[in-house]
Amino acid sequence: MLVREEPPEDQPGVATLHMRAFGDQGEAVVRLVDDLRLSLATEPGLSLVAVDGDQVIGHVLFTHNLLDAPQRLVDVEVLSPAGVLPERQRTGVGTTLIRSGLEALDRRQVPLVFLEGSPVYYSRFGFRAAGELGFRRPSVRIPAAAFQVRGLSAYEDWMTGTLVYRPEFWTHDLVGLRD
């Protein structure tokens, strides 16, 4: 398995992966990824793929978002989505992608990474319930336990406040849970 930044020729494989990994939500996730990917041309972020031979087996995307802190706006990243082909799940692909991304963002002096996801899964990467650390969710539809944050080495204690999602998350209505 090789982990690398996503080149344009991997985009069809990434789309197939997310269609399979996210089931009924697959089409919405693919559209979200397509739109978020555009931001990487002008804003900080990171799109990583795991490949085995010529097959894309995993993908993780980190995009620029904002933290509305009392002192000033803070540039942060959001991890979304992360996907692995169903037959390659539980083999370390997702773990390798997420750790590689967090290490790269730390080198870039990103202070915080947020996500919506399973506390059981993401705690292994150092993510913690963001609300318990003084951060506010961008939507009440996000379950409190699923709203998580990981501080990196550039994080400072004054960096608290409300996460402000990029417009693409709202456009595709992929924030939190609907009834």
C-alpha positions in Angstrom: 0.0 0.0 0.0 1.2 3.5 -0.9 -0.1 6.7 0.6 0.2 9.8 -1.5 -1.5 13.1 -2.3 -4.4 12.6 -4.7 -3.5 13.3 -8.3 -6.3 14.1 -10.8 -6.1 10.6 -12.3 -7.2 9.0 -9.0 -10.5 11.0 -8.9 -12.6 8.3 -10.6 -11.3 5.7 -8.2 -12.0 8.0 -5.2 -15.6 8.4 -6.4 -16.0 4.6 -6.7 -14.5 4.1 -3.3 -16.9 6.6 -1.6 -19.9 5.2 -3.5 -19.1 1.8 -2.0 -18.0 2.9 1.4 -20.9 5.2 2.1 -23.8 3.1 0.7 -27.0 5.2 0.5 -25.0 8.4 1.2 -22.4 7.6 -1.4 -23.6 9.9 -4.2 -23.9 12.9 -1.8 -20.4 12.2 -0.4 -19.0 12.1 -4.0 -20.6 15.4 -4.8 -19.2 16.9 -1.6 -15.7 15.6 -2.3 -15.8 17.0 -5.8 -16.8 20.5 -4.5 -14.4 20.4 -1.5 -11.5 19.3 -3.8 -11.9 22.6 -5.7 -10.9 24.6 -2.6 -7.5 22.9 -2.4 -6.4 24.9 -5.4 -6.5 28.2 -3.4 -6.7 27.2 0.3 -4.8 25.0 2.6 -6.0 21.4 2.8 -4.9 17.9 2.0 -6.4 15.0 -0.1 -4.6 11.7 0.5 -5.2 8.4 -1.2 -4.0 4.9 -0.4 -3.4 2.8 -3.4 -2.6 -0.9 -3.9 -1.1 -1.2 -7.4 -3.4 0.9 -9.6 -6.5 0.6 -7.3 -7.5 3.4 -4.9 -8.4 1.6 -1.7 -8.7 4.6 0.7 -9.2 8.3 0.7 -9.1 11.1 3.4 -9.8 14.8 2.8 -8.9 17.7 5.1 -10.2 21.1 4.2 -9.8 24.6 5.4 -12.5 25.9 7.8 -12.6 28.6 10.5 -12.8 28.7 14.2 -14.6 31.8 15.5 -12.4 32.4 18.6 -12.9 35.4 20.8 -9.5 36.9 19.9 -9.8 36.4 16.1 -10.7 33.9 13.4 -8.4 30.8 13.4 -7.6 28.7 10.3 -8.4 25.1 11.1 -8.9 21.9 9.1 -11.9 19.5 9.0 -11.4 15.8 8.3 -14.2 14.8 6.1 -14.7 12.4 4.5 -12.6 9.4 5.2 -13.4 6.2 3.3 -11.9 2.8 2.6 -13.2 0.1 0.3 -15.4 -2.3 2.3 -13.2 -5.3 1.6 -10.1 -3.4 2.8 -11.7 -2.0 6.0 -10.1 -3.1 9.3 -6.7 -3.7 7.7 -5.0 -0.4 8.7 -5.7 1.6 5.5 -7.9 4.3 7.3 -5.5 4.4 10.2 -2.5 5.0 7.9 -4.3 7.7 5.9 -5.5 9.6 9.0 -2.1 9.5 10.8 -0.3 10.6 7.6 -2.7 13.5 7.2 -2.4 14.6 10.8 1.4 14.5 10.6 1.4 16.5 7.4 -1.0 19.1 8.9 1.1 19.3 12.1 4.2 20.1 9.9 2.1 22.9 8.3 1.4 24.4 11.7 -2.3 23.7 11.6 -3.5 24.1 15.2 -6.7 22.1 15.2 -8.5 19.4 13.2 -12.2 18.9 13.7 -14.5 16.1 12.6 -17.9 14.5 13.0 -17.5 10.8 13.7 -17.4 7.8 16.0 -15.6 8.7 19.3 -14.6 5.0 19.7 -12.8 5.0 16.3 -11.3 8.5 16.3 -10.1 8.5 19.9 -7.2 6.3 18.8 -5.9 9.3 16.9 -6.1 11.7 19.8 -9.5 13.2 19.0 -11.6 14.2 21.9 -15.1 15.5 22.5 -14.8 19.1 21.3 -17.6 20.4 23.5 -15.8 19.3 26.7 -12.8 21.4 25.6 -14.8 24.6 25.1 -15.6 24.3 21.4 -19.1 24.9 20.0 -20.7 22.8 17.2 -21.6 24.5 13.9 -25.0 22.8 14.1 -27.1 21.3 16.9 -27.8 18.4 14.5 -24.3 17.2 15.2 -24.4 14.8 18.2 -22.2 16.2 21.0 -20.2 13.0 21.2 -19.6 13.0 17.5 -18.2 16.6 17.4 -14.5 16.0 18.0 -11.2 17.9 17.9 -7.6 17.1 17.8 -5.1 19.7 18.9 -1.7 19.8 17.1 1.5 21.4 18.1 0.5 24.9 16.9 -2.6 24.9 19.2 -2.7 27.5 21.9 -5.1 27.6 24.9 -6.9 30.8 23.8 -8.1 28.9 20.6 -11.7 28.1 21.6 -15.0 29.1 20.1 -17.4 28.0 17.4 -16.4 25.9 14.4 -17.6 27.5 11.2 -18.0 25.0 8.4 -17.2 25.8 4.8 -20.3 26.4 2.6 -20.0 23.1 0.8 -21.0 21.2 3.9 -24.2 23.2 4.0 -24.9 23.1 0.3 -24.8 19.3 0.3 -26.7 19.2 3.7 -24.0 16.9 5.1 -23.9 18.5 8.6 -25.0 16.3 11.5 -28.1 14.1 11.3 -31.5 14.7 9.9 -34.6 13.2 11.5 
